[in-house]
Amino acid sequence: MTKLFIYIFFVLGTVPALAQNTLSGKVVDQATQEPLIGATVYLPDLRKGAATNEVGSFQIRNLPRGRFLVQISYVGYVSAARTITLNGATTLDFPLAASATEINTVVITGVSASTEMRRNPVPTSVIEAAQLRQRSTSNIIDAIAHAPGISQISTGAAISKPVIRGLSANRVVTLNNGMRQEGQQWGDEHGIEIDEASVDRAEIVKGPGSIMYGSDAMAGVINFLAADPVEDGRIVGSVSAGYQTNNRLQAYSLFNAGNINGFNWQARLSSKQAGNYRNRYDGPVYNSGFNELNASGYIGLNKSWGFSHLNFSTFNQEVGLVEGERDANGNFLKLVPASDTSFTEQAVTPADLKGYHLDIPKQSINHRRVASQNNFIIGASRLNVNVDWQQNLRKEYGNILNESEKSLFFDLQTISYDAKYFLPEMHGWETTFGVSGMQQRNKNKGVEFLIPEYQMRDAGVFGFTRKTIGALNVSGGLRLDERWLTADALYLNEQDVPVSNPSDATTTKFAGFKTRFSNISGSIGSTYAFSEKVSAKVNTARGFRAPNISELAANGIHEGTIRYEVGNPDLNPETSFQVDVGLNVNTEHITLDISGFHNSVQQYIFAQKLESKLGGDSLSGDPNDLASTFKYVQGNAQLVGGEISLDIHPHPLDWLHFENSFSLVRAHQANQPDSTRNLPFIPAPRLQSEIRVNFKKAGQLFRNVYARLELEHNFRQNRFYSAFGTETATSAYSLVNGGLGTDITNGKRKLATFYITASNLFDVAYQNHLSRLKYAALNEATGRRGVYNMGRNFGVRLVIPVTFTSHR
């Protein structure tokens, strides 16, 4: 591979014509023709761009010859996108219209190359940096979970897993800068190991994304992207600090980036620390704090032959695990040693609820990543090659008599790769072929065992094509995947210590097995623009998901689900057939988006309660174990629903927006009685209404001023998986959130950005239907079961940009 890269560098470096192309011009206000200072002109497929100067001019040098999509964006204006042909010196001016609608936002996820969102038939949404910063959040999934069709399964403030239209866990693929994030996705108490501060925007595909990403993308794809590379000749940085009142969260981040003659880099160091969060019913929730120390960035070259970046990241988190046990007076309990061999429970003291101390049980997450991302221009075509290595270390501490003992310790190492070849455009068709796959090894290093050690190999090939025919855009593709999985046997003696010889064992904890999964996925769709103001889209897709290791081979107490789980090695892959339809109307006064879907999932995998694992009275075989036993089985499921978004922005009051959205998912299993008919962990219908004002200027000091007030109403969820007490109904509740912020300037440049955020202003006590803590122990003092979500929370954040140098 190294020799191939050196050869490509040498060959492309000898082609002088590639270095002669430039793109220059001006970005102006469409109505007034005034120059827009600091507007961004960016070519996503080349990762090159520039910002406009004090007269609105820009220039991007050392570009290859060919056709590329260019995106032009500026705060408070509609992002524009245009496909351009580069051949020599190219000069173009870009007028932008003043508005907050973003119908032309460029997306990268789920398509072969960058394309405008309105031309992409797959339902896709983009959450920009400003939207991510304008809410009080505690992790990156929490930051995006308010988008229509998106929600989260949470276990306290630090642990959140994404849910796309009712599907979660291994059915959602998470990407970190375009490459798969591989942690312990099967576990409900495992969050996403991505630093919130490092994310500049999130791109979300709602629906099967298996063509590009293979198995596990059946529900959709979420791509978390860092900031774009800065323009040539600049070195910039920023310092940010934030604080939230509810759990005393402190967050700090340092950022530096530069680009000198095509050699560019980014580096970020961030930390986060939070104590126990509180709510009206529970007061401070004991052991709900967490802390993080993270670093990420890249170094690379951006030249006329393309780019080559070496990315790195390290995510390090410690988080307390809330158990919710309380005494008769409603005080949370903690474990304390009574002797060298025994322990007891005591009520926590007021001192225990202060500060940032984490108690047993707790977990430690370390995720390390090194990735090489490369894009080579070969004549009129492109070759994209990515390789990365990840190590995910998850340690759970649960022994109060030996706090350093690792009850569970998973060591997951993954090497993944993907390569895409973008053919030259032929008769209007843009076609891509590619391969992708990974090799994975998971080891158990703790004293307890929930899943076996395993090795997995995964490989797939795909083709994707698209074409624009007047107002019609069509696209589609096919993919073939193979997955091989080998689970190791594990034998335990009378002391539950592993032994290598089966004859020395008293228990077979895991029976070894080998299995193979193979499947085809594909999609075809189109968008049609009836006019500049009205467009429609339709897409059909077939996705699949191979069973994960927990579903195939689990054998033990899964603390995150509070149950004993038994895997089923005979499971088949899930397959889905989804139809999506959408309508977009964008006028001078309103923007309306309507999106609906019907998803039919065959061989849907779910956990079913057993009468008794061993045939006796005890469900798990241990008379002291009260956890119910569940085994993974399969059935057929139907999911239907959609999202409606309406943004009212009456002209000429362009500073005023009344934004509304409604999300709905209905999900059930075929041929099931009422108690098991509804799928578990389906979000309740949600209505959000927000009044927002935006002002470009407020005097000489303030620019891009905004204020927002939001009502979020979650309806009662009475369609739930009621069998065996797995789920209970969840009451409706309404939250009022808000915030305001501004850029602070000296008239010429931005000095700082300041945010004030507020969530749950009226301190409503509520339980989200997807909160795991909803099923914690009963509080005998109040008669309420479980732990409630976070109460009133105010936040402040200050971001100070630093420009070290600028050479035009």
HELIX and SHEET records of a PDB file:
HELIX    1   1 THR A    2  GLY A   13  1                                  12    
HELIX    2   2 PRO A   16  GLN A   20  5                                   5    
HELIX    3   3 MET A  117  ARG A  119  5                                   3    
HELIX    4   4 ALA A  129  ARG A  133  1                                   5    
HELIX    5   5 ILE A  140  ILE A  144  1                                   5    
HELIX    6   6 ALA A  169  ARG A  171  5                                   3    
HELIX    7   7 GLU A  196  SER A  198  5                                   3    
HELIX    8   8 SER A  210  TYR A  213  1                                   4    
HELIX    9   9 PRO A  502  ASP A  504  5                                   3    
HELIX   10  10 ILE A  549  ALA A  553  1                                   5    
HELIX   11  11 ASP A  674  ARG A  677  1                                   4    
HELIX   12  12 ALA A  723  GLY A  725  5                                   3    
HELIX   13  13 ARG A  772  TYR A  775  5                                   4    
SHEET    1   A 3 SER A  57  LEU A  63  0                                        
SHEET    2   A 3 ASN A  21  ASP A  29 -1                                        
SHEET    3   A 3 ALA A  89  THR A  91  1                                        
SHEET    1   B 3 SER A  57  LEU A  63  0                                        
SHEET    2   B 3 ASN A  21  ASP A  29 -1                                        
SHEET    3   B 3 PHE A  94  LEU A  96  1                                        
SHEET    1   C 4 LYS A  48  ALA A  51  0                                        
SHEET    2   C 4 THR A  40  LEU A  43 -1                                        
SHEET    3   C 4 GLY A  66  SER A  73 -1                                        
SHEET    4   C 4 ALA A  80  LEU A  86 -1                                        
SHEET    1   D 2 VAL A 106  VAL A 107  0                                        
SHEET    2   D 2 THR A 115  GLU A 116 -1                                        
SHEET    1   E 5 THR A 124  ILE A 127  0                                        
SHEET    2   E 5 ARG A 201  LYS A 206 -1                                        
SHEET    3   E 5 GLY A 220  LEU A 225 -1                                        
SHEET    4   E 5 VAL A 172  ASN A 176  1                                        
SHEET    5   E 5 MET A 179  ARG A 180 -1                                        
SHEET    1   F 2 ILE A 150  SER A 154  0                                        
SHEET    2   F 2 SER A 160  ILE A 164 -1                                        
SHEET    1   G24 ASN A 555  HIS A 558  0                                        
SHEET    2   G24 ARG A 563  VAL A 566 -1                                        
SHEET    3   G24 THR A 629  ILE A 648  1                                        
SHEET    4   G24 ILE A 590  LYS A 609 -1                                        
SHEET    5   G24 GLU A 574  ASN A 586 -1                                        
SHEET    6   G24 VAL A 534  ARG A 545 -1                                        
SHEET    7   G24 PHE A 513  ALA A 529 -1                                        
SHEET    8   G24 LEU A 472  ALA A 487 -1                                        
SHEET    9   G24 TYR A 454  ILE A 469 -1                                        
SHEET   10   G24 TRP A 429  ASN A 444 -1                                        
SHEET   11   G24 LEU A 408  PHE A 422 -1                                        
SHEET   12   G24 SER A 381  TYR A 397 -1                                        
SHEET   13   G24 LYS A 362  ILE A 378 -1                                        
SHEET   14   G24 GLY A 306  GLY A 320 -1                                        
SHEET   15   G24 PHE A 290  LYS A 303 -1                                        
SHEET   16   G24 PHE A 263  ALA A 274 -1                                        
SHEET   17   G24 LEU A 249  ILE A 260 -1                                        
SHEET   18   G24 ARG A 234  GLN A 244 -1                                        
SHEET   19   G24 ASN A 793  SER A 806 -1                                        
SHEET   20   G24 LYS A 750  SER A 759 -1                                        
SHEET   21   G24 TYR A 733  THR A 745 -1                                        
SHEET   22   G24 PHE A 702  ASN A 714 -1                                        
SHEET   23   G24 ARG A 686  ALA A 698 -1                                        
SHEET   24   G24 LEU A 656  GLN A 669 -1                                        
SHEET    1   H 2 ARG A 278  ASN A 279  0                                        
SHEET    2   H 2 GLY A 283  PRO A 284 -1                                        
SHEET    1   I 2 LEU A 333  PRO A 337  0                                        
SHEET    2   I 2 PHE A 343  ALA A 347 -1                                        
SHEET    1   J 3 PRO A 498  VAL A 499  0                                        
SHEET    2   J 3 LEU A 490  LEU A 492 -1                                        
SHEET    3   J 3 THR A 507  PHE A 510 -1                                        
SHEET    1   K 2 LEU A 778  ASN A 779  0                                        
SHEET    2   K 2 ARG A 784  ARG A 785 -1                                        
END                                                                             
